[in-house]
Amino acid sequence: MTGFGLGLAEYPWELLAPYRARAQERGPVCDLSIGTPVDPTPPVIREALAAAADWPGYPQTAGTPELRETIADWYRAWHGVELDPHTQVIPSVGSKEFIALLPLFAGLRQRGLALAGPSVGYPTYEMGAELAGVDYVRLDAEAVAGGASLAGIGLLWLNTPGNPSGAVLAADLMRDAVAAARAAGVVVASDECYGLLNWAGPAPAPSVLSRAVVGDDHTGVLSVYSMSKESNLAGYRAAFAAGDPQLIADLTNSRKHAGLIVPGPVQAAMVAGLRDQDHVRAQKDAYRRRRAVLEPAVRAFGLRIDDSEAGLYLWSTAGEDCWTTIGRLADLGIIAAPGIFYGEAGSQHVRIALTAPDDVIAAAAERLRG
């Protein structure tokens, strides 16, 4: 059989294989590349999952009424945003699935429209365009707010705090970008998965749904959030989106047809996790301690750290090709992510993750200091 599949490019992380082998020659590898959580899932969440294990029927694509109420409560508690839980929220099977499929469900190809996203950003934005069969345009919020043309674009991704850079978009910048997009008839989706990991203070990074950005009008905007980082739930695939009621209704219908349903026990676990803020603050403190150990060591190695105001990464550069930096780190037994994975504009940066156990972070810091 020939011609089966979409002909997608090889998954980029496979390109790190020779550098992993090189790092392994130096002894135990300090893997600071992929930002997967390593700390235990909080007991309150595991207990809720276990208690809901007897779930013989199909769960609701739109989420249980309790989960929808809890998601709305979460936006109120962290962002001061008022949402209708019946019409403005929906859970998803992780945020990556939602991001990858949104251009398809938005019907961009049928309408002859392109997808736009950050010049340095999560690769799944561009992959979403490829899966939908549409063009991808790299366009930053600053350019949109400054009057860049949105002709031919149907959906714009914002990412704040940014992956990989950790840059936080200011509320006034987001406001101007959303206003420009609305004037052009472009839907704005904001990936905010690192929003509570803001290192500038206790407050989360601004959401696209914040009153400072859109007032009380959520027309044409979506906020996307994941519990993977704040609650160590990457394995649960627990995320959600909120915003424009019409967009949520259309997405709910499409997702019903596709069978994209968060498992019932996971929905119950999400309720428990979203209601408990103590574990979120404790996890942020753990990452703050790891950052305090790793950040000065990265600088001692000779790298400049750009942005990185929030999130789980140090966006670092030596002013050289990123693969050269990756090789120098591999010679220390350290693996990081090459910035080119996130766009040509990241070709001289590497992304160094804080998502490793304390002993691995300490070992990496020691090696970086020489």
N, C-alpha and C positions, 0 to 999 in steps of 0.2 A: 504494500500500500504506500502510495506517495501523496505528498501534498497535504498531509494532516497537520493541524496546528496553525498557530498564528505567525510563525517565523520570527518570534521575538528574539532580541539580542540575548546573549548569555547573561545570566544573573551576575551583576558586576562584582559581588563579593568573592566570586571564584578567582578573580584576578589577584587576590591577596595570597593565594596558595603558596607561591614560591617564597614570599616574604615570611609566611608562617614557618616554612621549612628552615629558612635562614635563621629565624629567631629561635627555633627549637635547638639549634646547634649551640646556643649560649646557655642552655639549661631550661628551667621552668619558664614558660612564656607568661608575660604580663599582657593579657589581652584587653586592650582599651579601645577596641574598634567598634563593635556593635553595642548599642546602648540597651542591652537586655537586663532587666532587673535581676539581682542576685540575692536579695534579702527575703526573708520569709513572708508569705502572704499573711496579713494580720489575722489573728484568731477569730475576731468578730465576723470576718468575711467567710472564713472556712466553716465556721459553725453554722452560718446562715445557709451556705451551700449544702452542707450535710442535712440540715433540717428540711430542706426542700427537695431532697433527692427523689422522693416518691412523686413523680410528675408524669403520669402515664399518657396524658393528652397532649395535643399540640399547643405550644405557647402562642401568644399573640405577637404578630409582627410589629404592631404599634407599641408593644410593651404592656405589661400589666398596669391597671390603674394606679396601683401603689408605686410602681417604678416611675411612671410619668409624673406623678405628684412629687416624688422625691427628686427627680431631675429638675423640676421647676423650683423646688425649695433650694436646691444646690446653687442655681443661678442667682436666686435672691440672696442667699447667705454670702456668697463669695463676690458677686458682682453688682448686687443691688438691682437686679433686673427682674421685672415682673413678667411672667409668661403664663399662658393658658395651658395647663398640663394636658388638656384634651385635644388640643389642635397644634401645639407649637413645639413638641418634642418627639423624638423617636430614638430607640436604642439601635445600635449596629454591632455587627460581629467584628469588633475591633475597628479602629479608625482607618487602618490601611485599606480594608475592604471598601469602606465608605468612600474614601478618597479616590481609589482606583476606578470605582464604578459610577461616581457622580456624573462625569461627562457623558457616559453612555445613557444614564437615566434622564439626563437633561435634554437628550435628543439633539445634541449639537450637530451631529453629522446630517441628520434629516433637515436641519435648518441651515446648513451650509456655514456654520460658525466655528470658530477656533476657540481653544482654551488658552488662557494666559496664567502665568505664575512667576514666582520670584526668579531672578537671575542666578541666585545661589539658593537651592532649595531641595527639599525631600524628593528623591527620584520618582516616587509614585505619582506626583503631579503629572510629569511628562508621560509616564507609562499609562496613566489614565487616558491621556489624549490618544496614545497609540492604540489602546484597547477599543476606544470609541471610533477610531478611524478619522481623527481630525488633527489639524495642525496644532503645535504647541508654540506659543510665543512667550519669550522671557521678558517679563515686564514687572518692575518693582513698584511698590506702593508710592514711592517718592515720585516716580515718573508719571503715574496715573494722576496723583494729586496735582502735579505740575502741568497737566494739560496734554499729556501724550495721547495720541489717537487710539481709540478703542474700536475703530471701525472693523467689522468682521469678527469681533470677539463676543462670545455669548456667556462665558463664565470666567471669572477672575479669582484665582486663589491668593489670599493673603496668608502669611505664616508668622504668627507672633505668640510667644517667643520663637525665633527661627531655628529650624534644624537644617543645617548644622551650626549656624553662626551664633545662636543665642541672642540675636538682636531683638529688642523689644520695640514695636511700633508705638509711637506716642498716640494718645487718643485723638489729638487734633489732626495728625497726619492721616489716621484711619478715617476720621470724619470727612476730610477733603477727598480722599480716595473713593469712599463710598458715594459721596455726592456726585463725583464725576462719573462713576459707574452707573449710578441710577439715571443720570441725565442721558447716558448713552444706551440705556436699556439692558445693561449687563448685570447679571447676578453675581454677587460677591459671596464667596465661601471662605471662612477664616479658620485655619487649622491652629488650634490653641492648646495642643496636647501638653505643653510644658508650662501652662499659664500660672500654676500655683508655685512653680519653682523659680520665683523671682528673687534674685540675690540682693536687690537694692533695698529690700525691706519686707515687712510681713504681708503687705497687700499683694494680690495677684496682678499680673500684667493685664492691661485693659482688654476687654472682650469687644468684638465687633458689635455685640448686642448692648454694650454699656450705653447709658443715657448720654454720656459725654460724646459718644460717636454717632448714635442714631436717634437720640431722644427716646420717645416711646413708639417710634415707627419702625417696625422690623421688616418692612416690605423689601423684598429682593436681597435679603442677607441671611446667611446661615453661619452658625458657630458649630465647630466640630471639636469634641473633647474625648480623651481616652483616660481610663483609669489605670492603664498599664504602669505608668511611672509613679504616680502618687501613692498607689496602693499595692504595687508589686503584683499586678493582675494580668501581665502579658499573656500568661497561659490560659486565662479565662476568656479572652477576646471580648472585652467589655468596654464599650464606648457608646457615645450618643451624639446626636445633633439637635439643634434648636434654632428657631427663628421664624421666618415667614410662614404663616399657616397654610397658604396655598402651595408653597414649595414642599412643606412637610406632608401635606395630603397627597401630592403627586408622587413623592418618593415612597410613601407608605404603600400606595397602590402598586407601584413598580416592584417594590421589594416583596410584596405578597405574591406576585406572579413568579418571581425568581426564587421564592422559598428562602429568602434571607431572614432568618429568625434567630434571635439570641435565645439559647436554650433556657427553659423555664427556671431551673435551679440557679443558673448564672444571673438571671434577672433578679432573683431573690437575694443573691449575694451582692449584687450592685446596690440594692436598696440599703443593705447593712453598711456597705462601704461608704456610700455617699452621705449617710447620716452621721458617721463617726469622723469627726475632724481631728481627734487626738492622734490617730495613727498617721494622718497626713502630715501633721506638724513634726512628729517624731521622725518620719522618713526624710523630710526636708532637712532636719538637723543632721541626720546621718550623712546626707550628700554634702551638706555645708562643711562638715568635718573633713570629708575626703577631698573636697575642693581646696580647703586650706592647706592640706598636705601636698597636693599635686601641683597647684598653681605656681608656687615659688620654684619648684623643681623644674617645671617646664621652662620658666624664664632662665633659670641657671643653665639649662642646656643650650640656650641661645635663641629660643623662639619668642617671637612677639605674640601676645594674645590679643586678638581683636574681638570687639563686641563682647559676647559671652556674659551679658548682664543677667541672663536667666537660662534655665535649662540644665542639661546634664553633660555639657561638653565644653572643652576649651578649644576655641577656634584659633589655631596657631599657625604661624608662618616663620620661615627663615629667609623669605625672599627668593626661594629657589623652587624648581619644579617639585611638586608634591611627592612624586615617586622617589626623588632623591632623599627627601626627608624621611619618607617611609622606610627606605633602605637603611638610613643611619639609625633610626629607631630600632629596626629589626636586628641590627648589629649589637644592640643592647638587650635583646630579648623582649622587645616591646612591640606590640602591634597596634597601629592606629588606623584610622580611615582616611584614604586619600581624598582631598577636596575635590578632585576632578569628578568624583562620583556625583557631585551635587551641582555640576554645571561648569562650563569653561571658566567662569569668573572665579571659581574656587581652585584653580589649577596650581596655585602656589601655597595653599593651605592644607593642613591636616586637622582632622577632628579627633580629639583625645577625650575619651569617655570617662565619666566618674563612676560608672556602673560596674564596679568590681569590688570584691571583698576588701576589707581594711588592710589585710596583710599583702594583698596584691598591689593596692595603691601605694603602700609603704615601700614595697620592694621596687616598684617602678620609680618612685621618687628618689630612692637611693641610687639607682642606676643612672638616672638623668643627671644627678649631681656629680657623678663620676667618682 
